[in-house]
């Protein structure tokens, strides 16, 4: 019994060393656009009956995300919403630190950052339409050792997540109209 116990401990330690090494030596290239060769990518769009100013303001107000996006907990913007600054948030049980790479008022928002076994790049574009409507286009790519290992699961999760983001953004932006 002791031999089995020690074997399990050694196996768990070996797995921890491998995972630690994968995390330690992972290198990701930040950019202002999604990585077209990433194993997981999604593009989604929605039309919102609100101005680009209103939509941009909602999305750039990171500290209030959890009030309208129920999958997000503890969002905290460090400084102003400008390129070079960062924010932290929790989603899907992961603590995430994202770096803002794009913040063009009423036009584009983008951030990127690592999470365990993954690196994601988000890009949101707001296009003014007639009658005060806005088309919101969102793109995201994910890569990393865990993403490669579980690409199908990550793809499904990303698709579902962005559908929820867009629906919540639309509902919130259109309130009071």
C-alpha beads as a LAMMPS data file, in Angstrom:
LAMMPS data file: protein, C-alpha beads

177 atoms
176 bonds

1 atom types
1 bond types

-500.0 500.0 xlo xhi
-500.0 500.0 ylo yhi
-500.0 500.0 zlo zhi

Masses

1 110.0

Atoms # bond

1 1 1 0.000 0.000 0.000
2 1 1 2.857 2.374 0.823
3 1 1 4.438 1.614 -2.541
4 1 1 1.211 2.539 -4.355
5 1 1 0.892 5.731 -2.322
6 1 1 4.475 6.792 -3.118
7 1 1 3.991 5.923 -6.788
8 1 1 0.926 8.151 -6.954
9 1 1 2.790 10.985 -5.205
10 1 1 5.697 10.677 -7.667
11 1 1 3.308 10.608 -10.633
12 1 1 1.475 13.705 -9.383
13 1 1 4.781 15.493 -8.795
14 1 1 5.928 14.620 -12.329
15 1 1 2.670 15.922 -13.801
16 1 1 3.019 19.124 -11.753
17 1 1 6.589 19.607 -13.021
18 1 1 5.503 19.090 -16.648
19 1 1 2.585 21.519 -16.305
20 1 1 4.782 24.034 -14.486
21 1 1 7.353 23.763 -17.270
22 1 1 4.709 24.249 -19.941
23 1 1 3.461 27.373 -18.170
24 1 1 6.946 28.706 -17.441
25 1 1 8.231 28.315 -20.988
26 1 1 5.070 29.343 -22.838
27 1 1 5.577 32.473 -24.886
28 1 1 2.786 34.389 -26.569
29 1 1 3.000 37.278 -28.973
30 1 1 0.613 40.104 -28.104
31 1 1 -0.917 41.952 -31.037
32 1 1 -3.777 44.296 -31.833
33 1 1 -5.468 41.692 -34.032
34 1 1 -6.412 38.106 -33.393
35 1 1 -3.914 35.397 -34.312
36 1 1 -5.215 33.848 -37.545
37 1 1 -3.255 30.631 -36.912
38 1 1 -4.568 30.092 -33.367
39 1 1 -6.337 26.742 -32.835
40 1 1 -9.443 28.474 -31.454
41 1 1 -10.996 31.527 -33.127
42 1 1 -14.433 33.085 -33.129
43 1 1 -16.074 36.001 -34.895
44 1 1 -19.541 37.202 -33.884
45 1 1 -21.740 40.214 -34.660
46 1 1 -24.906 41.792 -33.333
47 1 1 -26.902 44.945 -34.057
48 1 1 -27.772 47.021 -30.998
49 1 1 -30.336 49.826 -30.859
50 1 1 -27.963 52.229 -29.134
51 1 1 -25.242 54.597 -30.278
52 1 1 -21.598 53.538 -30.562
53 1 1 -20.875 55.994 -27.721
54 1 1 -23.222 54.165 -25.367
55 1 1 -21.985 50.706 -26.363
56 1 1 -18.309 51.730 -26.134
57 1 1 -18.890 53.312 -22.720
58 1 1 -20.510 50.134 -21.364
59 1 1 -17.694 47.910 -22.580
60 1 1 -14.892 50.244 -21.526
61 1 1 -16.341 50.584 -18.007
62 1 1 -14.633 47.389 -16.819
63 1 1 -15.407 47.913 -13.131
64 1 1 -19.138 47.552 -13.869
65 1 1 -19.014 44.481 -16.146
66 1 1 -20.327 42.156 -13.446
67 1 1 -23.492 44.265 -13.120
68 1 1 -24.604 43.234 -16.618
69 1 1 -22.408 40.250 -17.537
70 1 1 -23.233 37.482 -15.056
71 1 1 -20.292 35.237 -16.047
72 1 1 -17.812 37.849 -14.798
73 1 1 -16.768 38.411 -11.212
74 1 1 -14.523 40.967 -9.531
75 1 1 -13.565 43.119 -12.545
76 1 1 -11.025 45.822 -11.685
77 1 1 -9.483 48.326 -14.074
78 1 1 -6.007 49.539 -13.105
79 1 1 -6.041 53.209 -14.089
80 1 1 -7.878 54.531 -17.127
81 1 1 -9.121 52.481 -20.076
82 1 1 -6.190 53.255 -22.369
83 1 1 -3.636 51.109 -24.221
84 1 1 -0.882 49.912 -21.923
85 1 1 -3.089 49.679 -18.840
86 1 1 -4.503 46.429 -17.518
87 1 1 -7.471 44.994 -15.695
88 1 1 -8.164 41.857 -13.700
89 1 1 -11.309 39.786 -13.704
90 1 1 -12.619 36.320 -13.044
91 1 1 -14.482 34.231 -15.585
92 1 1 -15.133 30.515 -15.653
93 1 1 -13.301 30.091 -12.376
94 1 1 -10.084 31.587 -13.776
95 1 1 -8.414 34.737 -12.515
96 1 1 -7.409 36.716 -15.586
97 1 1 -5.135 39.715 -16.104
98 1 1 -5.681 41.462 -19.422
99 1 1 -3.651 44.199 -21.086
100 1 1 -5.491 46.825 -23.099
101 1 1 -4.022 47.135 -26.599
102 1 1 -6.775 49.119 -28.327
103 1 1 -9.032 51.869 -26.975
104 1 1 -10.303 54.103 -29.767
105 1 1 -13.356 55.896 -28.354
106 1 1 -16.635 54.795 -29.930
107 1 1 -14.817 52.644 -32.502
108 1 1 -12.587 49.836 -31.146
109 1 1 -11.702 48.083 -27.917
110 1 1 -9.181 45.297 -27.536
111 1 1 -7.268 43.429 -24.871
112 1 1 -5.146 40.332 -24.534
113 1 1 -3.722 38.219 -21.791
114 1 1 -2.755 34.818 -20.495
115 1 1 -4.734 32.425 -18.356
116 1 1 -3.706 28.946 -17.278
117 1 1 -2.536 27.137 -20.443
118 1 1 -3.988 29.785 -22.723
119 1 1 -3.465 33.200 -24.273
120 1 1 -6.425 35.146 -25.680
121 1 1 -6.749 38.235 -27.855
122 1 1 -10.092 40.085 -27.939
123 1 1 -11.045 42.776 -30.444
124 1 1 -14.360 44.636 -30.482
125 1 1 -15.399 46.995 -33.307
126 1 1 -18.372 49.380 -33.210
127 1 1 -19.908 50.644 -36.467
128 1 1 -22.562 53.366 -36.480
129 1 1 -25.665 52.439 -38.456
130 1 1 -28.635 54.623 -39.444
131 1 1 -31.251 55.542 -36.841
132 1 1 -28.869 55.327 -33.868
133 1 1 -28.056 51.637 -34.192
134 1 1 -24.603 50.086 -33.771
135 1 1 -23.181 46.939 -35.297
136 1 1 -20.828 45.260 -32.837
137 1 1 -18.263 42.851 -34.276
138 1 1 -16.157 40.826 -31.868
139 1 1 -13.231 38.572 -32.689
140 1 1 -11.217 36.425 -30.327
141 1 1 -8.388 33.960 -30.726
142 1 1 -7.057 31.535 -28.142
143 1 1 -3.852 29.542 -28.165
144 1 1 -1.598 27.737 -25.724
145 1 1 -0.730 24.216 -24.675
146 1 1 -4.050 23.583 -22.914
147 1 1 -6.038 25.126 -25.781
148 1 1 -4.286 22.813 -28.275
149 1 1 -4.959 19.834 -26.048
150 1 1 -8.666 20.652 -25.690
151 1 1 -9.389 22.752 -28.796
152 1 1 -12.954 21.491 -29.295
153 1 1 -13.915 22.235 -25.689
154 1 1 -12.317 25.697 -25.808
155 1 1 -14.002 26.492 -29.151
156 1 1 -17.411 25.571 -27.789
157 1 1 -16.803 27.553 -24.600
158 1 1 -15.605 30.612 -26.506
159 1 1 -18.571 30.541 -28.895
160 1 1 -21.022 30.276 -25.999
161 1 1 -19.225 32.963 -23.995
162 1 1 -19.244 35.528 -26.794
163 1 1 -22.925 34.837 -27.521
164 1 1 -23.640 35.646 -23.851
165 1 1 -21.428 38.764 -23.929
166 1 1 -23.201 40.123 -27.002
167 1 1 -26.701 39.336 -25.716
168 1 1 -25.954 40.961 -22.350
169 1 1 -24.347 43.988 -24.011
170 1 1 -27.394 44.406 -26.272
171 1 1 -29.887 44.074 -23.408
172 1 1 -28.000 46.534 -21.212
173 1 1 -27.363 49.094 -23.958
174 1 1 -30.997 49.045 -25.058
175 1 1 -32.446 49.484 -21.553
176 1 1 -34.296 52.752 -21.111
177 1 1 -34.949 53.211 -24.824

Bonds

1 1 1 2
2 1 2 3
3 1 3 4
4 1 4 5
5 1 5 6
6 1 6 7
7 1 7 8
8 1 8 9
9 1 9 10
10 1 10 11
11 1 11 12
12 1 12 13
13 1 13 14
14 1 14 15
15 1 15 16
16 1 16 17
17 1 17 18
18 1 18 19
19 1 19 20
20 1 20 21
21 1 21 22
22 1 22 23
23 1 23 24
24 1 24 25
25 1 25 26
26 1 26 27
27 1 27 28
28 1 28 29
29 1 29 30
30 1 30 31
31 1 31 32
32 1 32 33
33 1 33 34
34 1 34 35
35 1 35 36
36 1 36 37
37 1 37 38
38 1 38 39
39 1 39 40
40 1 40 41
41 1 41 42
42 1 42 43
43 1 43 44
44 1 44 45
45 1 45 46
46 1 46 47
47 1 47 48
48 1 48 49
49 1 49 50
50 1 50 51
51 1 51 52
52 1 52 53
53 1 53 54
54 1 54 55
55 1 55 56
56 1 56 57
57 1 57 58
58 1 58 59
59 1 59 60
60 1 60 61
61 1 61 62
62 1 62 63
63 1 63 64
64 1 64 65
65 1 65 66
66 1 66 67
67 1 67 68
68 1 68 69
69 1 69 70
70 1 70 71
71 1 71 72
72 1 72 73
73 1 73 74
74 1 74 75
75 1 75 76
76 1 76 77
77 1 77 78
78 1 78 79
79 1 79 80
80 1 80 81
81 1 81 82
82 1 82 83
83 1 83 84
84 1 84 85
85 1 85 86
86 1 86 87
87 1 87 88
88 1 88 89
89 1 89 90
90 1 90 91
91 1 91 92
92 1 92 93
93 1 93 94
94 1 94 95
95 1 95 96
96 1 96 97
97 1 97 98
98 1 98 99
99 1 99 100
100 1 100 101
101 1 101 102
102 1 102 103
103 1 103 104
104 1 104 105
105 1 105 106
106 1 106 107
107 1 107 108
108 1 108 109
109 1 109 110
110 1 110 111
111 1 111 112
112 1 112 113
113 1 113 114
114 1 114 115
115 1 115 116
116 1 116 117
117 1 117 118
118 1 118 119
119 1 119 120
120 1 120 121
121 1 121 122
122 1 122 123
123 1 123 124
124 1 124 125
125 1 125 126
126 1 126 127
127 1 127 128
128 1 128 129
129 1 129 130
130 1 130 131
131 1 131 132
132 1 132 133
133 1 133 134
134 1 134 135
135 1 135 136
136 1 136 137
137 1 137 138
138 1 138 139
139 1 139 140
140 1 140 141
141 1 141 142
142 1 142 143
143 1 143 144
144 1 144 145
145 1 145 146
146 1 146 147
147 1 147 148
148 1 148 149
149 1 149 150
150 1 150 151
151 1 151 152
152 1 152 153
153 1 153 154
154 1 154 155
155 1 155 156
156 1 156 157
157 1 157 158
158 1 158 159
159 1 159 160
160 1 160 161
161 1 161 162
162 1 162 163
163 1 163 164
164 1 164 165
165 1 165 166
166 1 166 167
167 1 167 168
168 1 168 169
169 1 169 170
170 1 170 171
171 1 171 172
172 1 172 173
173 1 173 174
174 1 174 175
175 1 175 176
176 1 176 177
